């Protein structure tokens, strides 16, 4: 094994060799069980070397990469509860067509309007419990 901690001249060569080996493992279909184990070891070793060089890579590898459309919509609505959002405004905010937004939201949570109303009502209940603000101020106008 090559010691990457020393920062010697072999490091770039060794890293490029590891990368080429990991890339080659994806194209080789005729593998024995031993080859598959070696491939996993090479990949793990390459990742550990990269992590040793830059700790921020771990943040990328372990960061949540998926935020559902309904979560994005919820964040938008929560940023401005008093606004009456139209479907076209919400679609524009999440960079989708209105029809795509409707389909996606229906799969995730059901009706967009029902979802938005639930978010607003949840916030109104929270405010009622914590403040003396009148109900008429908190409820959206219909």
C-alpha positions as CSV (number, residue, x, y, z in Angstrom):
1,X,0.0,0.0,0.0
2,X,1.1,3.6,-0.6
3,X,1.1,6.1,2.2
4,X,-0.7,9.2,1.2
5,X,0.0,11.0,4.4
6,X,3.6,11.8,3.4
7,X,2.5,13.8,0.4
8,X,5.3,12.3,-1.7
9,X,5.6,12.2,-5.5
10,X,3.8,8.9,-5.8
11,X,0.5,10.3,-4.5
12,X,-0.9,11.7,-7.8
13,X,0.1,8.5,-9.6
14,X,-1.4,6.3,-6.9
15,X,-4.7,8.3,-6.9
16,X,-5.0,8.2,-10.6
17,X,-4.3,4.4,-10.6
18,X,-7.0,3.9,-7.9
19,X,-9.5,6.0,-9.9
20,X,-8.8,4.0,-13.1
21,X,-9.2,0.7,-11.2
22,X,-12.5,1.8,-9.7
23,X,-13.7,3.0,-13.1
24,X,-12.6,-0.3,-14.7
25,X,-14.6,-2.3,-12.1
26,X,-17.8,-0.8,-13.5
27,X,-17.1,-2.1,-17.0
28,X,-16.0,-5.6,-16.2
29,X,-18.9,-8.0,-16.3
30,X,-17.0,-11.2,-15.8
31,X,-16.1,-11.1,-12.1
32,X,-15.4,-13.8,-9.6
33,X,-16.4,-13.4,-6.0
34,X,-12.8,-12.5,-5.1
35,X,-12.7,-9.8,-7.8
36,X,-15.9,-8.3,-6.4
37,X,-14.3,-8.1,-2.9
38,X,-11.2,-6.5,-4.3
39,X,-13.4,-3.9,-6.1
40,X,-15.1,-3.0,-2.9
41,X,-11.8,-2.7,-1.1
42,X,-10.4,-0.5,-3.8
43,X,-13.4,1.8,-3.8
44,X,-13.4,2.0,0.0
45,X,-9.7,2.8,0.0
46,X,-10.1,5.5,-2.6
47,X,-12.9,7.1,-0.7
48,X,-10.9,7.0,2.5
49,X,-7.9,8.6,0.8
50,X,-10.1,11.4,-0.6
51,X,-11.7,11.9,2.8
52,X,-8.2,12.1,4.4
53,X,-7.2,14.8,1.9
54,X,-10.4,16.9,2.3
55,X,-12.8,16.5,5.2
56,X,-15.5,18.5,3.4
57,X,-16.0,15.6,1.0
58,X,-17.6,13.7,3.9
59,X,-20.3,16.4,4.1
60,X,-21.1,15.9,0.4
61,X,-21.2,12.1,0.8
62,X,-23.4,12.1,3.9
63,X,-25.6,15.1,3.1
64,X,-29.2,14.5,2.3
65,X,-29.5,15.0,-1.4
66,X,-33.3,14.7,-1.9
67,X,-35.8,17.2,-0.8
68,X,-39.3,16.3,-1.9
69,X,-41.5,18.8,-3.8
70,X,-44.0,18.9,-0.9
71,X,-41.1,19.9,1.4
72,X,-40.2,22.7,-0.9
73,X,-43.8,23.9,-1.1
74,X,-44.1,23.7,2.6
75,X,-41.0,25.9,3.1
76,X,-42.3,28.4,0.6
77,X,-45.8,28.6,2.3
78,X,-44.2,28.8,5.7
79,X,-42.1,31.7,4.7
80,X,-45.3,33.8,4.1
81,X,-48.4,32.3,5.7
82,X,-50.6,35.2,5.0
83,X,-50.2,35.1,1.2
84,X,-52.8,33.3,-0.9
85,X,-50.6,31.2,-3.1
86,X,-51.8,30.1,-6.5
87,X,-50.7,26.9,-8.1
88,X,-48.9,28.8,-10.9
89,X,-47.0,30.8,-8.3
90,X,-46.0,27.7,-6.4
91,X,-45.0,25.9,-9.6
92,X,-42.9,28.9,-10.6
93,X,-41.2,29.0,-7.2
94,X,-40.1,25.3,-7.5
95,X,-39.2,25.6,-11.2
96,X,-41.9,23.3,-12.5
97,X,-44.8,23.5,-14.8
98,X,-48.2,23.8,-13.1
99,X,-49.3,20.4,-14.4
100,X,-46.1,18.7,-13.3
101,X,-46.4,20.2,-9.8
102,X,-50.0,19.0,-9.5
103,X,-49.1,15.5,-10.5
104,X,-46.1,15.3,-8.2
105,X,-47.9,16.8,-5.2
106,X,-50.9,14.5,-5.7
107,X,-48.5,11.5,-5.5
108,X,-46.7,12.9,-2.4
109,X,-49.5,14.5,-0.3
110,X,-52.7,14.8,-2.3
111,X,-54.3,18.1,-3.3
112,X,-52.1,21.2,-3.3
113,X,-54.8,23.4,-1.8
114,X,-55.6,21.0,1.0
115,X,-51.8,20.7,1.8
116,X,-51.4,24.5,1.9
117,X,-54.5,24.9,4.1
118,X,-53.2,22.3,6.5
119,X,-49.9,24.1,6.8
120,X,-51.6,27.4,7.4
121,X,-54.0,25.9,10.0
122,X,-51.1,24.3,11.8
123,X,-49.4,27.6,12.1
124,X,-52.6,29.3,13.2
125,X,-53.0,26.7,16.0
126,X,-49.4,27.2,17.0
127,X,-50.0,31.0,17.2
128,X,-53.2,30.5,19.1
129,X,-51.5,28.5,21.8
130,X,-48.6,31.0,22.1
131,X,-50.2,34.4,21.7
132,X,-53.3,36.5,22.3
133,X,-53.7,37.3,18.6
134,X,-57.4,37.2,17.6
135,X,-58.5,34.3,15.4
136,X,-59.7,36.6,12.7
137,X,-56.2,37.9,12.1
138,X,-54.7,34.4,11.8
139,X,-57.2,32.7,9.5
140,X,-56.7,33.1,5.7
141,X,-59.5,34.8,3.8
142,X,-61.5,32.7,1.4
